[in-house]
């Protein structure tokens, strides 16, 4: 994912920060409830990259843990991918100072990505696959029942357009996902949260941000182009991103064109409306 440097983030006043905090907490709570993300007795592995999103995710879940009517555990996990210059002391110091249970996994995926991906090509796909496999394995090792990632609403919308434009698919990032082998549940509690709010919160909290040298520093990522397109749309017509997110939550299969999703072959004159609309 494209990460943002703290130095570039706007500073918000105290009243605005209070509103942002309340909004983030409400939206995280709504996502958890709507998609049944966390249950009693869960052990939630929060994947902490050192970016603004994962710091915010960890904070919001810790706050929910204190107030939730159910008991669940949180453990922060960072994957040290051995990028050159990676400040390996930052996260252990931050997490230990806050008294948060954490694990650091050390795997040199950076060298693998550099060897496998030709110069000038995007490294994100391979990097993501390697990172996902390592995190899944560690989740099993520590008995984590849920794996929490820091993707937010803007990430989900951007992924939708990336798949639409470049892969020919109507697909985004689901708020809750079962792994292909069925052994893991991935949750995205920030799924309803705007990146602008996360930026304001991160700036106020002064998180020790660690930049990603594998993907965020690549200047020609298609994701950056899609992000710029969406930002331009939002400037021209404020609220457009909200509308797009609502659309992703309000799908009518019978008004698309996927015969695997809706059985068009059985349609005949005189069918009731619920049959035409797939019961929606």
N, C-alpha and C positions, 0 to 999 in steps of 0.2 A: 504494500500500500504506500501511497505517497504521504510522507510525514511532513509536519510543519514545525519549523524551528520556533522555540519560545520567543526569541528576539523579535519575530515578525508578528506576534500576537498582540491584539489591542488590549489595553488595560481598561477594565470596567470598574465603575464605582461600587461602593458597598451595597447600596440598595439594589442595583442591577444584579450583582453577584448573588444576593439573597434570592432574587426572583429566578435566576438561572439555576441555582441549587434546588429550589423547590420544583421547578419544571423538570429538571433531570430526574429527581427522585420520583416524581409522579409518573413520568414516562417509563422509567425502569420498572416501577411497580406494576404499571399497566401491561407492559410486555411480559413480565414474569407471570402475571395472572392469566392474561389472554392466551398464552401459548403453553401454560402449565410447565414452566421451565425448571422450577426448583420445588422439591417435595421434602417432607419431613425425613431427616436422617441422611440426606444427600451429602456427599463430599464433593465440593465444587472446586475443580482445578482451574484457577484463573491464569490464563496465559498472559504474562507480563513481558512486553517487548521493550519497554522503556520509552514508548511514545505516549503522546497526550491521551489517546483513546484508551489504552490499557490501564494507565494510571487512574483515569476517571472511572473506568469499569470497576477496578478494585475498590476504590473509595465508595462508589454507590452500593456495591454489594455488601461491604462492611457495614454501611449505615443501615441497609435493609436487614442484615443479620441481627442487629441490635433490637430492631423493632418488630421483626416478623413473629407471627404467632406459632411458627414452626422452628425446629432446631435443625441447623445445617452447618457443616464445617466449610471453611475456606482455606485453601492452600495456594499461594502464588508460585508460579513456575516460570522461570526464564530459560530460554535456550540460547546459550552462548555459542554462536555459529563461527567464532574465531575470525571475525572480520578484522582486517588490519586497523589497529588503533582503538579497538573496542575497549571502553573503560569498564573493565570487569568488576571494579570495586563499587561502582555507583549503586547498582540495585541491591547487593547484599547490605551495604551500609544503610540505604534508605529503609529497607524492609526490617532489618534488625532494630534500627532506631525506633520504628513504629511498633515493634513487637508482633510482627506478622509472620506466621508460619510460611516458610518458603523453601524451594529447592532450585538449585542452579544445575542445568544439564549442559555439559560441554561436549559438543560435536562439531567437527570441522566440516560443515557443509559448504562453507565459503570456497574452499579449494576445489571441491567437487563441481560446484556451479561454474567456477572460472575455467575449469578444464573442459567441461561439457558444452558450454554455451559459447558460440563464436563471438568475437569482438563486435560490439555494436548491436547485438541482439538482446532482447529483453530477457532478464534472468528470473522474473517473478514466477513463472510456471513451475520450473524445476525446483526453485527454492521453496515454494509453497508445498510441493509434494514431499520433499525431504523433511521439511519442518513438521508437516502433518503426521508423517509416519513415526517420527521420533516422539512427538507429543502424545500420540495414541498409545504407544508402547509404555511411556512413562505413566500415563493415566491408569493403565492396567497395573503397573508395578505398585502404585500407591493406593489403589483401590478407589480411585475417583469415579463417581457415578455420572458426573456432568463435567464437560469441558467448556469453559466460558471464554469467548473471544470478544474483542473490543470493536467489532464492526458496528457502525452507526447507520442512521437513515440514509445519509448521503452516499456511503459506500454501497448500500443496497441498490439505490437508484442508479448510481454509476455502473454497477455490475449489470443491471438490467439492460442499459443501453449498449454496453460493450458486447453482451451476448446478442442483442438485436442487430447491431451494425456489423459485427465481425464474425459471429458464429451462426447466424440464422436461427437463433433460439429465443423463445420467450421464457427467460429464466433469470433469476436474480440470486441473492443470498437469503435463504429462509431464516426466520428468527430461531427456529429449532430444527435440527437435522439429525437423522440417524446415519451413521457411517455405512459405507457400502457393505461391510461384513456384518452389520447389525450389532456390533459389540460396544459402540460408543454413541452417546448423545451429546451433540454440540449445541450450545445455546449462545444467543447474541442478545444479552439484556439491554444493550444500547440501541436496539433495532429501531425504536421510535424516536430517538434523540437526534437533534440537529447538530451538525458539526460546529456551527457557529456557537452554540451553547457550550459544547465541550471545549472549544478554544477559549472562551471567556473564563470558564471554570479552571482550566489548566493554567492560564496566565495568572489568575488570582492565587492559586495554590503553589505556584512557582516550583512545579515538578522538575526534577533533574532529568531533562529530556535527553535520550540517547538517539541520535539520527541513524537511519538505516543506510549503510553504504552499498547494499546490494541492489535495492530497487528504487528508493526514494531519490537517489542522486542521478538517475538516468533521465536525461532531458526530454526524450522523445516518446515516453510511454503513452499508449493510446488512452489510458485512464486519465492522464493529465489533460488530454485534449477534450475528453468527454466532460471532465470536471469544469473546464473553461466554458464549454458549450452550455452546461447547465447554469453556471453562474451568470452568463450573458442572458439566458432566458429569464432567470429570476430578476435581473435588473430591469428587463423590458416588461415583465409581467409578474410582480411579486405574488407569491403564493402558488406558483406553478409546481414547485417541488412538492408542496403539500398535496396538491391534486394528484400528482404522479404516484405518491406513496399510497394515497387512498385507493387509487386504481389497482395497485398491486394487492390490496386487501379486499378487492371487490371484483372478482373475476367471474365472467359468464362463459363457461366452456362452449355452450351451443352457439355463441356468437363469434367464435374463432374458427379455425379450420383444421383442427387436429382430430382425425377419426379415431385415434387411439384414446383420446380424452372424452369424446362425445360420439355416440353411435348414430351418425347421420343416416346410415343405411336403413334404420327401422322407422324413420319418420314417414308418416302417411297423413293424408288429410283427415281432419277431425280429431287428432290427438289433443288431449288436454294441455293447457299451457305449461303445467309442471313437467310434462314429458319433453316439451320443446326446449325448456330452459334447464334441463338436467336437474330438476328438483330445486333450483335456486331461486 
